[in-house]
Amino acid sequence: MRRTRNAKIVATLGPASSDPAVVRQLFMSGVDVFRLNFSHGSHADHSERFKVLRALEQETGRPIGILADLQGPKLRIGTFAGGPVMLAPGEPFRLDLDAAPGDQRRARLPHPEIFAALVPGAELLLDDGKLRLVVERCGADFAETRVLVGGKLSERKGVNVPGVVLPITALTDKDRKDLALALELGADWIALSFVQRPEDVSEARELIGDRAAIVVKLEKPSAVERLDEIVALADAVMVARGDLGVELPAERVPAIQKRIVRTCRRLGKPVIVATQMLESMIESPIPTRAEASDVATAIYDGADAVMLSAESASGKYPVVAVDMMNRIIEQVEADPQYRQLIDTSHTSARPGGDVAEAVCCAMRRAVTLLHAAAIVCYTSSGHTSLRAARERPESPILSLTPRLQTARRLALVWGVHSVHIADVADVDQMTQRACDIARRDHFAQAGQYIVAIAGMPFGTAGTTNLIRIATV
């Protein structure tokens, strides 16, 4: 079960892809990490999907990553007495805490925290940004606004407040219950929504500890403004382009996507590019040319993973969508220009770095000089494999770990083929095991070089300090 590509595929399970046979097809077609979206489905649904995935892992003998995506706060307006209303540009419209159903002139906004953060001149976006209001006067329980961009407004539509940091925690009561279930079931990654500031990540870390790794979803402009701080606290990052595109002008999103990917690569954190990647494949068996180019761009930039949402969760062609994404990645990575772009965009180590950085720099150079068949990382925490992946080396990364949890987490990381093995006692045993598995999994043939890196003493996290070159 060796993938012939470096970038990984994350796919969302849902009504179209919950049957064990379909899940197996998705995995065989190329899915490396499965996403469970806690915005939809019951706890019973997600528990059953966990069972299906762990059974598939047992059957195939390959570690499978599971990403539990928390919903986060959902800000919505109230109901309307007479059904949807039409808001005309230039007309006044009031938002308040009154529980009465709304009409043409006002609507309930049951979120006092929004009113607490508003100031005159602030904009409110309704229904994914289709309608725009500007605040003219506001208080602790109301906002008098004027319509900038009008249209039909239905009840319970979402509200966004761009450019304002809201006094809201990223974890609602629902999220905390969902998080408890995900951790109990053994999720490998927890995706955190509605992150506005570094403190939101720290709050989640206190609850999660080391039981799972944290993916920060970058979907708020305030989070992008503190990008380096947030990425430093995260274990991985998701570029949530749909939400970013609501609160920011669409033309700014591509540049922000590239900035996030560059930052994550510089800091050695896995990065997922998500939302609307093959959107038309929800209804069509083939993507648009623009969508294929969109996926390819993320791969050329060096993203660790690309993600399918509704395409695999509720679309008509979930397996076809995965197969298409797999083919696009393989085609890009076969392009000679791909390696040139990856090398050009590589962030070289600077003087004053640590020992692990020096070892990985030497590894990258050795691989190039020797045309090594594979890099073998022996790791307990996953730290060594993450450091190796940051280098974006020419040869595949065979990651050997005695911890199944680590093997599953590394399924998300660029270029890493993760294998769960028994512990080793010394360097000679590690080298022999590395050579045996490299041959068994078709990474290397007899007579070829492998470059092995590890941390001594074994089992101590963050101690990458050993490089060894061996002949298979």
N, C-alpha and C positions, 0 to 999 in steps of 0.2 A: 504493500500500500504506500508506495513512494510517489509523492506528487512531483511532476516534472516542471515546477515553477517555484518562484520564490515568494511572490505576493500571495496573501491568503484570502479566502472567501468566507465572509460571515453571512449566514442566511437566517431569516426569521421564520419560526414555525407558527402556524396558525391553522384556521379551518381547512385550508387547501393542502396542508402538509403535516397532518397529525397522525395519519395512518402509518404504522411501523414500516410497511412496504415502501411508502413514499419517502419516509425519512431515510431509509436505507439507500434508495435511489439518489437522494440528494447528496448523501455522504460519498457514495461511489462516483458521482458526477463532479465532485470537487469541493464540497463544503468542509471547512476546517473547524469552524466554530459555529454553534447554533445559538441564536438569540431567542430568548423568551420575553415577549413584550408584555409587561405587567399592566400596561394601560388597557389591555383586553384580556378576556378569559378569567376563569375562576381559579382558585387555588387547586381545586381538584384537576382542572385541565393541565395546569403547569406541573403538578406532581406526576401525572400520567406521562407527560412528555419527558420528564427527567428519567423515569423508569425505562422508557423506550430508548433513550439515548445511551444510558448506561448498559443496557442489554446489547445494543449495537456495538458499543465499545468492547464488551466481552467477546462478542462474536468475531469481530475483525482483528482484535489484538492491537488496535491503534488508539492512542489517547485522543479523546474528543473534548474540546473546550465547550463549556456552557456559559453563556452570557445572560444574566438576569437584568433586564432593563427596567428600572423603576420609573413610574409615571411622572412624579414631581407635581408641584402645584399646578392646578388648572384654573385659570381666572376666566370666569364667564359672566355674561349679563343674565338677567332674569327672564321671565316670561312676558308675553304680550296678550292683552285681553282679547284682541280681535285678530290674531294671527300676525304674519309678517307685516312690517311697515316699510314705507319708502322714505328715505332721508334724502332731502334735496340739498345740493351745495349752497352754502350761505345761510341755511336755516339754523336756528338754535336747537340744541338738544341737551336735556338735563340727565345726569346720572346721579343716583342717590341710594340711600340705604332703605328707603321705604319698601316694604314687602309687597305693596299692591302691584298687580300686573301693569306693564307699561303700555304706552300708546305712541302716537306720532310725535309727542313732545318730550317724553321722558322714558327712562327704563331703570330698573333696579340694577345696581352693581354691588353685590353682597361681599365686598372686600374693603373694609375700612383701612387696611394697610395701603391700598392704592391711593385713597384720598389723603392719607397722611404724607405721602411722598410727592403729591402733585403740586405744581406751581403754575401760575399763569404763563401761557406760552407753550406748555408741554403738550405733546401730541398723544392721542390714544388711537390705537389701531383695532378695528373690529373685524371678525370673520377672516382671519389670516391676512389682514392688511388690505382687504378689498374696500373697506370704508375707513376714512380718516377724520378724526375730530381734533380740534385745537381747544385747549382749556382757556377760557376768558376770565373765569372767577371760580374760586374753589374754597372749600372749608373742610372740616373734619368728617362731614357726612354727605357732601355733595360736590358736584362739579358742573358748572354751567359751561357748555361747550358750543362751538360753532362747527358746522359740517364743512370740511374741506373737500372730501371726495365722497359723494353720496352713492346710494344704491339700496337694494332690498336688504333689510336686516331681520333675521329670524331669531327666535328665542334661543337662549343658552349658547350663543356664539361666543367664541373666545375673544379675550381682550389682551392686547400687548401694550406695554408702556415703554417705548424705546428711549434710551438715553437716561433712564431713571433707575437707580438701584433701589429696589423695593425691600422694605423691612420684613422679608419672608424667608423662613428657612427652606432649604432645598428638599427637606424630608417632611412630608405630611404624615398624619396618623396612618393613612393607608399605606404609604411607602414603608413605614416602620414595620407594619404587619407583613407586607410583602417581602421586605428584607429578611425578617426573621424566618419566613418560610424558605426563601432562597438559600440562606445559610444553613438551615437545617437539612435541606436536600443535598447540599454540597455544590452550589454554584461556584464556578472558578473565577468568574468576573462579575462585578456589580457595576452597571452603568448608572451614573448619577445625573439626573436631569435638573434643569433650572439652576445651574451653578452661576452665581453672580460674582463671587469673591473667593479668595483662598480659604477663608474661614468655613465656607460651605464644605469644602473637601476635608478639612480637619475634623469637622463635626461627624462626617460619615466615617472617617478613619477611626474615631474613638469607638463607634458602634461595631465596626467590622473587624478591627484589629488585623490579624494576619490570616483570618479564615477565608478571605477571598481578596482578589486584587481589584482595584478601582479604576474604571474607565470614566473619565470626566467628559460629559457631552458639552462641547462648546457651541452654545446656541444663543447666548446673550452678548450684546456688544460690550457690556461692563466686564465680562469675563475675558474678552479679547483684549481689552485695554490692560489687563493684568496677566497677560498670557504667560510670561516666563515664570511668574510666581505659582500660577495654577498648574502648569505642566510639571514643574519641579515637585509638587506635592502628589501628583497623580501617578498611577502605575501605567496608564495608557490614556489616549485621548481619542474622542470621536468628533469629526467635523460634521456637525448636524446642520447641513446646509439649508434644509427646509425652514427651520426656525430662524436661522441667521438671515435668510432671505426675506422673512417677514419684517424683522426689526431694522434691517439695513437695506439700502438700495440694492437691487439685484446685481447691478454692475460692479459693486464692491466685493461681492462674495468670492469670485475666482481669485482675486489677489489675497484675500484673507485666508482662503483655503491653502494657497501656496505658502503663505507666511506660517500658518500653523504646522504644516508638514515639515518645513525647514526647521522650525523651532524644535519639534519633536525629534527629528533626526539628529540635531545638534546635541540635544540633551539625552539621547539614547532611550527615548520612550516610544513604544509602539503607537502608531497612529492609524485610525480607521477613517476612510472617506465614505460618507453615508448620505442617503436620501435621494430618491428619484434617479438612481443610476441607470436603471433599465425600465423606467416607469411605464413605457408603452407596452411592455411585455406582461403587464397585468391582464391585458385584453388580446394582445397579438403574439404570435409565435416567433416573431422577429423584432429586434429593436430598431429604432431609427438610427441613421448614420451618426447623428449628433450624439446620441446616447453611447454608441460604441466609442466615439472619440472621447467622450467624457470619462468613461472607465479607463481608456488608454492613457489619458492625461494624468490621472492619479497614479498609474503604474510608472509612467515615465518620471514622475516627480519623486518616486521612491517610497510611496505609502506602503505600510505593512499589510494593510487589508482594505478591501472594498466590500460594501455591504448591500444586501438585498433586503427590502422591507416588505411592502405589500406584494411585490413580485413573487415572493416565495410563500408568504403567509396566506394570502387570499386570492392570488391571481389564478388564471386559467392554466398557466404553463410553468409551474414552479421548477420542475426538473429541467426543462428546456432553458429557462432563464439562468440556472446555475451552469449548465453546460456552455451556454453562450458566454457568460462571464469568464469561465475557465479558458475558453478558446481565445478570447480577447487578450487575457493576461499572457498566455503562452505565446501568442503572436507578437506582442510587444517585447517580451523578454528575449525573443529570438532575433529581434532587430539589432544589428550592430550599433546603431545610434543609442540604443537603450543603455548599454554599458558605458558608452562615452558620456552620456548625460549623468548617470549615477556617479561615475568617477569625478566629473567636473563639479557636481554638487556636494561632494564629500567634504565634511568639516574635519580638517586635519587636527590632530592633537597639538596642544600648545605646551611650551615648556612650563614645568611646574605641575604637570598632571600627576596622577597616582600610578602605582605599580601596575594595576589592572589595565590602565590605558596604554602604558608602555608595552605590556605583553600583547595586547590586541593589535597595536600598530605593527609590532614585529611579526605577528601572525599574518596580517594582511600582506606585508611585504614578502614574507616567505612563500605564501601561497602563489603570489604572482611570479616570483623567480623560479619556483620549482614546478609550476603548473600542477600543484597538488590536487589529487582527486577529491579530497574532502577535508573540511575542518571538523575535528571531533572535540566537543566541549564536554568535560565531565563536571556536572554541577549539581548541587543540592538545592539551592534556593532559586536557581535560574539566572542568577546575576552574571555568571560567565557567558552564558549563551546570549543574553541581552547585549553584553559588551561586544561580543563577536558580531552580532547582527547589526549593531550601530556602524560597523566598518563597511557594511554592504560589500563583502568580499566576492571574488569571482567564483569560488567553489562553494558547493552546498555545505550547510552546517548540520552535522549530525550531533544532536544533543542527547547525552546519556545521563540519566538521573535515577537515583534510588527512590525518589519521592514521586508517587503517581500524581499528586496535586500539582507539582512543578511541571511534569510532563504535559498535563492538560492545559495549564496556563500558557505554556510556550507554543501551543498550537496556533496562537494568534500572531506570532512573531515572524517577521520577514526571514525567509531562507532557512528556517529551523525545521528539521525533521526530528521530532522528539521521540525518544525511546525510553521506556521504563525498564530498568535493569536492577539486578541485585547489587548490593553495595560491594565496593572493591577495597582491598586492604592496603595496596601500595601502588606505586607508579608503574611497575612492570606489569602487574595484573590489569591495571587500567589500560595500558597500551595494547596488551594482547586482546582484551575485550573490545577495544576500539577497532582494531584490525579485523577481528572476527565479524563484528556487526557491520562494518563498512562493506565487507565482501558479501555477507548474507543479504543485506538490503540493497545490493547492487550500486553502492556508491563508489567502490574501488575494485580493481582487479589486482591479482598478484603482481608484484613488482612496482606498483604505483606508490607515490608518497601520500601520507596523510600528515596533517599538522594538528597536534593535540594540545589543548590548553586546559588548565585546571587550577584549582586553589589548594594549597597545602597549609595546614593539614586538611584532609578530606572532611567534608561535612560542616565546615565553618563558612558561613555566608560572607560574600564580599571579599574573598581573599585570593582572587585570581592572580597567581604569581609564578606559574609554571608553563613553559612551552616546550614541547618535545616533538621532534620530527621522526617519523617511523616509516619503514617500507613494509607494505602489506605482503 
